[in-house]
């Protein structure tokens, strides 16, 4: 497992931030999602490598925009 930072700066409202957090927690590869000192970032404990995490977050960002 690896710990990555996930940028949520695109979320403008508290509801959008909650939605992103729920989407992260809904993934089988995500073991945990934690708040960080930065308002626009979350720490994600991910059961996979960096390349897979980046690809997955890119897909997640695309879905959130659609």
Secondary structure as UniProt FT lines:
FT   STRAND          2..7
FT   TURN            9..10
FT   HELIX           14..25
FT   TURN            28..29
FT   STRAND          30..35
FT   TURN            39..40
FT   STRAND          41..46
FT   HELIX           50..65
//
